[in-house]
Amino acid sequence: MRFFRRFGRDQRGVSAVEFALIAPFMILLYFGLAELCQALIAERKASHVASAVGDLVAQSESVTAASTSTGPTSLPDIFKIGNQIMAPYDTSTLQIRVTSVTANSTAVPKVDWSVGYGGYAALSKAATATLPMTLTAGDSIVMAEVKYRYNSAIGYALPKVQDYTEAFYLRPRRSDKVTCADC
């Protein structure tokens, strides 16, 4: 009987038992928060890619769809900049589309040119563009869209693939509209 009383009052192993019960939960929480932070950073980088690509195109008077070392700004080179912004994340799932839209005489936004990258399909010329704002006749904007698929490295905290879609709309800065002869 004395043995059982002494055993009931003994507190020497309580810390080890508590740690064994709490440690798996704390480790899972730590990895979950780390994964969540990585996913949020990837989303921010995708947004930054859309902003930077649209800004670079909007600063140009004309662009080309072919990679050139001289002359107008090359869209493939701008897309490479987008890849560099996404680093160190996997850029194989990065898709970018740049489109120039101008409102016609009846203020309907029509596509002047569009170029896609990474499997993002370009919009067809003269197609009606859907915009979150209204344009007046003759107004032009550059629309930069990005799709990015984030796949968790661990997969426990975020078991599903996360798809991020970002779009930026910028007015041309150096001319009334950005032209592209070979788009």
Secondary structure, 3 states (H helix, E strand, C coil): CHHHHHHHHCCCCHHHHHHHHHHHHHHHHHHHHHHHHHHHHHHHHHHHHHHHHHHHHHCCCEEECCCCCCCCEEHHHHHHHHHHHHCCCCCCCCEEEEEEEEECCCCCEEEEEEEEECCCCCCCCCCECCCCCCCCCCCEEEEEEEEEEECCCCCCCCCCCEEEEEEEEECCCCCCCCEECCC
